[in-house]
Amino acid sequence: MGLFAFVIGYVSRALDEVLGWCKLIQNREVGWPTVDRKTRTVKREQQPILKKIRLILLFNPLIEWFDRTKLMRLYLHDNSIKAGKRERSPRSKSKIQPFIDFYHIDMKDFSPSDITEYATFEDFFVREHARGSRPIHEENDDSYAVVPSDSRVVVYPSVHLARKLWIKGQHFSIFNLLGDPSIAKSFADGPIASFRLSPQDYHRYHSPVTGTVKWYKQSSGEYYNVDPLNLRSHIDVLTSNARCAVCLETEKYGDVMFVAVGASDVGTVNFYEETMEIGGNIRKGQEIGRFEFGGSSILVIFQKGRIVFDEDLLNFSNERVMVDVQVGMSLGRLQEKEDEKRKANENEKHKTNEKHKTNEDGNGEHKTDGNEKHKTNENGKRETLPNSEKKIEW
C-alpha cells in the first residue's frame, strides 16, 4: 500500500510539472525567471517559442564553437542591418498593435499613448515615458544611485563575484570591456550592475548618478543576443558586442562607468551629444541615450568601496534571479552613508544595553520608566511587584 501511494504521488507530481510547462508554453512564458520588484511575484519572461528554441540550440556547450565563426558573425551583422531597415519602413507600423498585445504593454505609461501617432515601428520602439510615470528616487540626494532603465537586473559587490555567479564569458574583464589598462586599474574588482532590456521595454536610458563627463569611448563589435542563456555561456558576449561607454566623475561616488551594449537586431547604440562632451554636466535621472530596434544590455560599474547595492537586489542576484526594475528606482547607497547608518545603529544598541544594565539590581529586579519594578520568579519569568512591594523614589 505504501509503495502504491508513493508511485501515485510521484506520477501526480510529474504530471503537474508537465502541465505547468504546457501552460507556460501556451502563454509564451519561456524566458528566464524574474521577480517583479514591486509585487515580489516570480514569473517567466514572455518570449516567442521559436526564438527560445534557436537560443537553446545555438548557445549550448556542444555547438558554441559555431557562434564564434566568421560566418555566424557576418550573419548577425547582416541581420541587424536588415532589421533596422524593416523597422524604419512605413509598412512596419502594422506590427505595433500585435506587439503590444503579445507583451501586454500598458501604453498609459508612454507618450504618445495613441499608437496611431507613431509613423513606424522604430518610432514606437524608442517611445518616451509619459511625464511622471517614472519618479526618481531621492532626486535631490546624490548619495543614492538609481536604476537607469526599465529592465531586469542583477547586482554584485565585485566583478569577481559577477563572473562566478552570472557572467560566464571566458575572458570577461574590465580590461577586455574597453581595452584600456588605466581604466581597468581604476575599476579593479568594483561593484557591478548588469541590466538586460528585452524588446518590449522602454529603450531609452538615464544616468544613475549626478556627475561630469570625464571620457567617452566607442567600440565596434558583434551583435550576439544578450539573453541570460548567452551571458551564461562561454561566449564573451559583453566584451564582443558593439558598445559605447561614458565615465562620470562624481562628488560622492568617484568615477562611475556606464556601458551600453548592443545586441542582436540592435542597429545603433546612441548616446546624446551632451553625454559625449567632456566636462558636460549630467544629473541623476537625466536621459542620456537610447537603443534602437532590439534587445540590449547596460553595465554600470563603480569603484571599489563606493556603493552598497540595495539588499533585495543583492539577495535575488545571489540566487541567480533577475529583478524587474524601472527607471528611477533605488539601486544603492553611498558606502560612506551605509557605514554611518550601521555605526549609528550599533551606538543605539550599545546605549540600550547600558540602560538595561544600569536598571538591574542585585536581587534580579528591573526598574521601568513607569517607576514600576519587576522581578524574576522561580520559573524565570518577569512579574510586576504588588503595590506593597513597590519602592517610591524621590
N, C-alpha and C positions, 0 to 999 in steps of 0.2 A: 504493500500500500504506500509506504514511504517512497519507494523508487518511482512508482507510478505518478505520485504527486510531484516529485522532482522533475520528471520528464515533461509533464503537462506545464509546469511552471516555466521550464526552460523554453519550450516551444512557444508559449504565450509571450514571453519577453522578446523572443526572436521575431515573432510576427509583429509585435508592437514597434520594434525597431525598423522593420522593413516598411510598415505602413507609414511610420513617421517620415522616413526618407522619401516615400512616394508623395506624401503631402508637400514636403519641401520642394521636390522637383516640379510638382504641379504649380506651385506658387513661384517658381524660378528662384527660390531661396537657396542657392547652391554656392554662394560666395563664402568668404571667410567669416566665422562667427565674430560678432562685435557686441559691445554693451552700449546702450543709449545712456549718456551721462545724466540726462535729466530724469529719466524714469527708472534707471538701473535694470531695464529689461534686456535679456540676451536675445539676439536674433541673428539670422544669417543674411548677408547682403544679397539683394536680388541681382541676378546675372543671367544673360542668355545661355541656354544649355550648351549650344554648340561652341560658344566661346570658352566655357568651362572645360569641355572635353578637349578642345585644342590646347589649352594651357597645360592640362594634365599630361597630354601626350608629348608636348614639346619640352616641358621642364621637369621630366622625371629623370632620375640618375642614369638610366640606360642610354638615353639619346641626347643628353645635354650637350655633348660634343657638337651635334649638328647646329645648335643655336649659335655657336661661335664661328661657323664657316662664313666665308665671304659671300656665298650665295644667299644665305639667310639674312645677313646684314644688308645686302643690296635690296632684298625683297622688302624688308621692314622700312627702309628708307623710301623706296619707290611707293610703297603702300601708303605711307604717311603723306607724301606729296599729293597722291591721287585723292586721298580722303579729304585733304584741305580744299581741293578744287571742287569736290562734290558738295561740301558743306557751305561753300560760298555761292553756289548757284541758286537762282530763284526757285528752281524746282524742289530744292531741299526743304522749303517751307512746309511741304506736306508731311514731313516727318515729325514735326513738332508735337502735335496732339498725341499721336501714338506713343511717342517717347514719354510724355507727361503721364499718360495712362499706365504705361508699363512700370515706371518708377514711382508712381504716386507722389508727384511733385506738387507741393502747395504753392500756387502762384501768388497767393496773398503776400508772401514774403519777398516778392520781387517787383521791380519796376522797369518797364510797364508790366502789369499783371495780365493785360489783354494780349493774347498771343497773336492776334491779327496785326499788331503793331511791329512785329519782327519780320523783316524782309527776307531773311534767310535763316537756315538752321544755325549757322555760325553766330548771327546776331543774337539768337536765343541762347546759344551755348555760353556766351560771355555776358549774359544778363546781369543787371545790377540788383543789389538788395534794395528793398523799399526802406525809406527813411525810418529809423527807429526799430527795425526788425532785429538788429544785432547790436545791443548796447555793449559798450566797452567796460570791462571790469576795472573798478578803481581808476577811472580815466585820468585823474589828476594826481595819482600817486605812482611815481616812477619806480617804486620798489617792487611793484607787481609786473610780471610779464604776462602777455595774453596770447591766446590761440590765434594764428594768422589766417586760418582758412576753415571753411566748412569741410570736414574731412574725418578720417579715422586715424587715431594717433597711438603711438607707443612712446614712452619716455624712459631713459636710462641715465643713471648718475655718471656713467662713463662710457666712452666708445668701446672699451674692452668688454663691458657687460652687454652692450648692444650687439656686438659681434657674437658673443656667446649664446644669447637668447633669441636674437631676431635676424640680424643681417648676416647671412651666411656666405656672401661672396668671398671667394678665396683671398682676394687682395684688397678688400675694403679697408681704407685708412684715410685719415685727413690729408696726408700727402698725396695719395692717389686720386683723391677727390679734385684737387686743384693743381697738383704738381709743383708746389712751392714749399721748400723746406722751412722757410721762416714762418709761414702761416701754420704749417704742421706743428712747429715747436710751440707757437703761441697758444694753440688749442689742444695741445697734447692731452689725450685721455679726458677731455672735458665732457660735461653733461650734454646729451644729445636727444632731441625730439624729432621723430620721424612721422610726417603727416602724409597720408595717401588719399588722393582725390579720385573719386570714381566719376564716370561720365555724367551722372545725374546731378553732381554737385555744382554749387556756385564756384566758378573757376577764376575768380579774382582773389588776390592775396594781399594781406595787410601786414604792417610792421608789428612785431611782438613787443617792441620796446621803443623808447624815445632816444634818439641819438643823432650823430653826424656821420655822413658817408665818408668812410676812410679809404676804401678802394672798391673797385668793381672789376669782375673778371667774367669772361665768357669762354666756354669750351664746347667745341663741336663734338659730336659723338653719334651713338646708335639710338635706336628707338624701341628698346625692349619694353614689354609690358611691365608695370610695377605692381602687379597682383602679389599678395603675400607668398603664393606658391613660388613665384620667380625670385623674390627677395630672399627666400629661404633655400634657394638652390645654390649651386656653386658658381653660377654666372655672376659676374661683377656688374650687376645692373646699375647701381647708383653711381659707380665710377666710370661706366662705359657710355651711359646715355648722354645726350646733349644737355648742357646745364649752364646756368648763369648764377653767379654768386656776388653778394654785396656784403661788406663788413661795416657795421655801425659802431662807432666809438661812442660809448655812453658814460654818463657820470656815475651811475650806480653799478652797472654790470661789467665795466671794462669793455672789451671788444666782443661783439656778438655777430656771428656769421649766419647769413640767411642764404640757402642754396635752393634754387628752383630747378627741378629735374624733369625734363621732357620724357614722354613715353610713347608707346605705340598709338598711332592716329593723332599725335600732337604735332602740329606743323611748326609752331613757334612758342618760345618762352619769352614773354615780353616784360621787361622792367620799364617803367616810365622814366622819362628824361631826368626828372629831379632825383630819382633814385640812383642814377648813374653819374651824377655830377658830384665830384669830390668836394667835400665841405658843405654839401647841401644838408639842411636840417629836416629830419623825419620825426614825426610824433607817433607815439604809440596808437595803434589802431588805424593809422593812415593807409589808404590803399596805395600799394607801390608797384603793382604789376598784374599780369593775367596770363593764363594759359589759353590756348585755342584748340578746339576740337579733339577731345580725348581724355584719357586718364593721365594722371601726373602725380608728382611727389615733391614734398618740401622737406628739407632738413634745416633745423635751427640748432646751432651748436654754440655753447657758452664756454668761457674759460673755466678751468678747474676751480672749484670752491666758490663760485659766484652765485649759483642758484640752487634752490631746493624745489624740485617739482612737486606739484600737489600730490597729497598722499593717495587719493583714489586712483590717479593716473599711474603712479608707481606700482600700486598693488596689482592692478589689472595687467600692467605690462609685464610684471614678473611672472604672471600666469600665461603669458603669450597671448593675451586677449586685447584686441584693439578697441578703443573707445570712440564712439561717435561724438564729435565736438563741433562747436560752431564758432565763427569769428567772434572775438571779443571775450570769450570765456577765459577764466583764470587758467594760466599754465603753470605758474610757480611764483615763488617769492625770493627776494634777495636773501642769500645765505646769512648775511650780517643780521638782518631782521629776525630770521628764524633763531639765530643764536641768542639774540636779545630776549626773544619770547621764551625760549627754553630756560634761560637764566632767571627770568622773572618768575616763571612757574616753580623753579627749584627754590628760589628765595621764599616764595609764598608758602611752599610746602614746609620749608625749614622753620618759618615763623609759627605755622600751625602746630608743628611737633613741639616746639619750645613752649608754646602756650599750654598745650596739654600736659607737658612735663611739669610746668610750674604749678598748675592747678591740682596736681596729685599730691596727697599727703601720705604719711607712713601707714595709715590704717586702711588703705585700699579705698578711701573716699575721694570723690571727684566733685569739684565745685562747678556750677554752671553760671551763665550770665544772668540768670533769673534769681541769683542768690540761694538756689536750692542746692542741697547736697545729695549725692548718690553714694551708695557703697555696693561692693560686690558681695553677693550672697554665696552660700555654700555651693551652689550649682554653677558658679562663675558668671551669673547674670547680674546686671546692674539694676538697683531698685531705689526709688526715692525714699529718703528717710521720713518717718512720721513727723508731724509738726513739733512734737515734744523734743525731738532729737535735732531739729534744725538749729543751727547756730546763727545768732544775729550778729552781723558785722557792722561796726560803727565806722 
